[in-house]
Amino acid sequence: MFQDLGSKLKNNPIACWHRKVKPDEVISALRTVSGTLYFKCEPPILHIAAKDIESANKLLIAARECGFKHSGIQSIKPNRVVIEIASTEVIDVPIMEDGQLFVTEKYLKYLTRLANKKQEKSKLKIRKLEKMLKEI
């Protein structure tokens, strides 16, 4: 959950989990803030350096086959090609402004369950990509 979305410098994460989270943890974190607050769930972003454009292309094909739709080449240099691998499992919802909660506890529980499902889906994609890369 982030306070004051916009500039990276002004964002203030009030809670961040890289694991399955319980709705009560989310609700508890809300008690620590006032102001504008967003419930966010972001997919993993992987940056990988490949030795050449051919290797980078193989990696991109594998990533897309595993469901990482938002993947592409970030930079090309003589000795390496940097690939960014990202997916689409995103939630970005305003839930509070000026300390006033817009949503019900029931909806927060729903968002939490949805975020947990998206996180699990992302983990499955990463495991699938790891397996595919070992085969290549």
C-alpha positions as CSV (number, residue, x, y, z in Angstrom):
1,M,0.0,0.0,0.0
2,F,1.3,3.4,-0.9
3,Q,0.6,6.9,0.3
4,D,0.6,9.8,-2.2
5,L,1.2,8.1,-5.5
6,G,2.7,10.1,-8.2
7,S,6.4,10.8,-8.0
8,K,8.8,8.1,-6.8
9,L,10.2,10.6,-4.3
10,K,6.8,11.3,-2.8
11,N,5.5,7.7,-2.6
12,N,5.6,6.4,0.9
13,P,5.0,2.7,1.2
14,I,3.2,1.9,4.5
15,A,3.2,-1.8,4.1
16,C,4.9,-4.1,1.6
17,W,4.8,-7.9,1.5
18,H,6.5,-10.4,-0.8
19,R,4.4,-13.3,0.5
20,K,0.8,-14.3,0.9
21,V,-0.8,-11.8,3.2
22,K,-3.8,-12.0,5.6
23,P,-6.6,-9.5,5.3
24,D,-6.1,-8.6,9.0
25,E,-2.6,-7.5,8.2
26,V,-3.8,-5.1,5.6
27,I,-6.6,-3.7,7.8
28,S,-4.1,-3.3,10.6
29,A,-1.7,-1.3,8.4
30,L,-4.5,1.1,7.5
31,R,-4.7,2.3,11.1
32,T,-1.2,3.8,10.8
33,V,-2.0,6.4,8.1
34,S,-4.1,9.3,7.1
35,G,-4.0,11.0,3.7
36,T,-4.3,9.4,0.3
37,L,-3.7,5.6,0.1
38,Y,-3.6,3.1,-2.7
39,F,-3.8,-0.6,-2.5
40,K,-1.2,-2.0,-5.0
41,C,-0.2,-5.4,-6.2
42,E,2.6,-5.4,-8.7
43,P,4.0,-8.3,-10.7
44,P,7.7,-9.3,-10.5
45,I,10.1,-7.5,-12.8
46,L,13.2,-9.4,-13.8
47,H,16.2,-7.9,-15.5
48,I,18.5,-10.3,-17.2
49,A,21.7,-9.7,-19.2
50,A,22.1,-11.9,-22.3
51,K,25.5,-12.3,-24.1
52,D,24.1,-11.4,-27.5
53,I,20.9,-10.5,-29.4
54,E,20.3,-14.1,-30.4
55,S,20.3,-15.3,-26.7
56,A,18.2,-12.3,-25.8
57,N,15.6,-13.2,-28.4
58,K,15.5,-16.8,-27.1
59,L,14.9,-15.5,-23.6
60,L,12.1,-13.2,-24.8
61,I,10.4,-15.9,-26.7
62,A,10.5,-18.2,-23.6
63,A,9.3,-15.4,-21.3
64,R,6.3,-14.6,-23.5
65,E,5.4,-18.3,-23.8
66,C,5.4,-18.4,-20.0
67,G,2.9,-15.5,-19.8
68,F,5.3,-12.6,-19.3
69,K,3.5,-10.4,-21.9
70,H,5.3,-7.1,-20.9
71,S,8.8,-8.1,-21.8
72,G,11.3,-6.5,-24.0
73,I,14.9,-5.4,-24.6
74,Q,16.0,-2.6,-22.4
75,S,19.4,-1.9,-23.8
76,I,21.9,-3.3,-26.3
77,K,25.7,-2.9,-25.8
78,P,28.5,-4.7,-27.6
79,N,29.0,-7.3,-24.8
80,R,25.4,-7.7,-23.5
81,V,21.7,-7.2,-24.1
82,V,19.6,-6.4,-21.1
83,I,16.1,-7.9,-21.1
84,E,13.2,-6.8,-18.8
85,I,10.7,-9.5,-18.1
86,A,7.4,-8.4,-16.6
87,S,3.8,-9.6,-16.4
88,T,0.3,-8.2,-16.1
89,E,-0.8,-9.1,-12.6
90,V,-1.5,-5.6,-11.4
91,I,-3.9,-4.1,-8.9
92,D,-3.8,-0.3,-8.3
93,V,-6.8,1.0,-6.4
94,P,-7.3,4.2,-4.4
95,I,-8.8,3.2,-1.0
96,M,-8.4,6.3,1.2
97,E,-8.2,10.1,0.9
98,D,-7.7,12.6,3.8
99,G,-7.9,9.7,6.2
100,Q,-11.3,8.8,4.9
101,L,-11.6,5.1,3.9
102,F,-13.5,4.7,0.6
103,V,-14.0,1.0,0.8
104,T,-15.5,-1.6,3.1
105,E,-13.6,-4.1,5.2
106,K,-15.3,-6.8,3.0
107,Y,-13.8,-5.1,-0.2
108,L,-10.3,-4.9,1.5
109,K,-10.5,-8.7,2.2
110,Y,-11.5,-9.2,-1.5
111,L,-8.5,-7.1,-2.7
112,T,-6.2,-9.1,-0.4
113,R,-7.4,-12.4,-1.7
114,L,-7.1,-11.2,-5.3
115,A,-3.6,-9.9,-4.7
116,N,-2.6,-13.3,-3.1
117,K,-4.0,-15.1,-6.2
118,K,-2.1,-12.8,-8.5
119,Q,1.1,-13.3,-6.5
120,E,0.7,-17.1,-6.8
121,K,0.1,-16.8,-10.5
122,S,3.3,-14.8,-10.8
123,K,5.3,-17.4,-8.9
124,L,4.0,-20.1,-11.2
125,K,5.1,-18.1,-14.2
126,I,8.6,-17.7,-12.8
127,R,8.9,-21.4,-12.0
128,K,7.7,-22.2,-15.6
129,L,10.3,-19.8,-17.0
130,E,13.0,-21.3,-14.9
131,K,12.1,-24.8,-16.1
132,M,12.0,-23.7,-19.7
133,L,15.4,-21.9,-19.5
134,K,17.0,-25.1,-18.1
135,E,15.7,-26.9,-21.1
136,I,17.1,-24.3,-23.5
